[in-house]
Amino acid sequence: MNITDPVYSDANKAREHLESLHWPNGPVCPHCGNCAADRITKLAGKSTRPGVHKCKECEKPFTVTIGTVMEDSKIPLNKWLMAFALFASSKKGFSAHQLHRTLGITYKSAWFMTHRIREALKTEITGPLGGEGQTVEADETFIGGKEKNRHKSKRATKRLGGSWGKETVFSLVERDGSVRSFHVASVTAANLRPMIVSQVDRASLLCTDDAGQYRHMGRDFRHEIVNHSAEEYVRGTIHTNTVEGYFSILKRGINGCYFHVSRGHLHRYLAEFDFRYSNRASLGVTDTERAQLAIMGAKGKRLIYRQPSPLAS
Ligand SMILES: [Zn+2]
């Protein structure tokens, strides 16, 4: 990311950049869908905010941020674009505290921005992972603080070995491709099988470890197992190193940068890390392209949830 780019310092340049990304063929009315150039006027009066257009079909005014996560925000668009670029390029994530200091905005504004940006990064699922000749790895991991370090009143009541008091994340990774992560209640075959079957192309080779929940996946897929319990980790191309590599990025990010992620927000953080991994440099996606993809994702995702207190995170 080139921070000297004027789109990061000039709100008008930032708006023009957004318009070129969201309206490559000219303005589109978000109210009625009208896109005829002669039926849309750009308002340029002294009392009008810059960037306001008026639709001659439905008579309504609009700007490029309507219907995006930036709608109704008082934060200047150049700061929004910088925040998108920072999120898109920081492998381990970018905290609200860092954003608050970097952009010179209040912590509260930064906190709202981070959640809206994560919403924009949520990837639309287009089709199954894998396919003929492709390998998909499945595995689970546990995220969160150690239960013994918590105050007694806040500890989970049940002791569940390594996962005590932690949240469970299940991920599917296509080798040389995308990742999809899910916050799941438990790792049982009954829970995971429907997810695997709906997310992975049946022609794929599925690689897992020898945990019980994957034991019968051979009914649905060509299934290869590495016997982690017998200390076998790699057998030729049979391994789960790709998904484990992804988990190490996720954990370093969440533990090192976000410290505590609440249960209710974990899916947003997963969307963030999935987005960066699925659009990573080794797949040929540059930082600039990744930032543009993030901005494109801001469309149609205006956050409708009630704004919770920043302390809730
Ligand atoms: Zn219209």
Boltz pocket constraint, residues with backbone or C-beta under 6 A from the ligand:
constraints:
  - pocket:
      binder: B
      contacts: [[A, 29], [A, 30], [A, 31], [A, 32], [A, 33], [A, 34], [A, 55], [A, 56], [A, 57], [A, 58], [A, 59], [A, 60]]
      max_distance: 6.0
